[in-house]
Amino acid sequence: MDNCIFCKIVRGEIPSTKIYEDDNVLAFKDLHPVSPVHVLIIPKIHFANLHVMSASEEGLKALGEIYRALPEIVRLVGLEEKGFRLINNCGASAGQSVMHTHFHLIGGRSLGTRIL
């Protein structure tokens, strides 16, 4: 998608503070962190949301690549012993503000048990 901000980050048109990158996945620091560690994890292929992504073989493969990369990303940000929360907002009414599938990896402080 030409106008997608995350696609522009993948293409290097917009700078980001990269944490992890391979052929399929990019992880970078969130510009507006809600905790000491707040990383966005995205597939390099554009999928509008997790529902769309999960409905195709290509999307399921990309989702598997994100989960394959997750342990290394967690290690790189130092959360392997401390724990973390992995969040996906699917659709505008769920709080998705960039329509490119992404996961928020947050941690570095006690997050409590409440989601909301």
N, C-alpha and C positions, 0 to 999 in steps of 0.2 A: 504494500500500500504506500503510495507516494507521500501522503500527508500524515501518516502515522508516526507519532513522535518516537515510539520504540523502534520502529523500522529504521528511522533516521539514525538512531543511536547504533543499531546493528551495522548500518552502512558507514558509520563514522562521520556522519554529517553533523551530529550534535555530540559534544563531548560528554563523557560520563566517567565516574571513578569505578573502573572495572575491578571486580573481585575475582572473577573466574570467567574463562571463555574457552570454548572448544568449537568444533565445527557446527554444532547444533544448538548450543545453549550459551546464554550470556547472563551473568549476574553482576549487578552494579549497585552502588549505594543509592538509597532513596534520597531525593533532595529535601524532603520534609520528614525526617525520621521521627518515629513515635517512641523509640527506645534507643539505648546506646548502640545496639546493632539493628539496622533496618536495611535489608538488602532486597532488591527486586530480582527475581529470577524469571527469565523469559525464553521461549523458544525463538530461534532466529527466523523461523518461518512464521508468517502472520496468520493467526487465527483470532477471530474477533473476541471469542470468549471460550471458557472451558467446555461449555455445552457443545458448541460448534466443533471444537477441537476433538472432543471425545467421540464424535459421530463419524469419523473417517479413519481409515487405516493409517494414513499419513499423520493424522493428528495423534492417534494412539502411539505411534512410533515416537513422535516428538515428545509426548508426555512421558514415555518411558525413558527418554534421554535426560529429561529434567530430573526424574527420580534417580537415575544412574549417577548424575552429577552431584546430587544433594549431599552425600556424605563428605565429598571433598570441599564443597562450598561451606558447609558447617564447620569443618576443620579449619579452613582458611580464616574464618571470622572468630574462631575460638569458642564455639558454643557446644562442642561435642560432649563436654562434661557438665555444662551449666544448663542445658536444655534450651528449647526454642519453641516458637509457634510458627506454623506455616499456614498462611491464609490465602485464599483465592476468593475474590469478589466477582461473581458471574452476573453481568448485566447491570445496567444503570441503577435499577431499584435496589440492588444489593451493594451499591457503592462503587462499582467499577467506573473509574473516571477516564481511563485510557482503554480504548477498545482493541486491545491486543492482549491475549492471554498472558497473565503474569501472576506470580506468587510473591507474597510478602514474607520474608524470613525475618522474624523479629526475636530479640532476646537481649541478654546482657543485664537484665534486672528481673526482679520477680514480677511476673505478669498476672498473677492471681488465677482464679478459676473461672472468672466471668468472661464471656466473649463480648458482651455489650456493655 
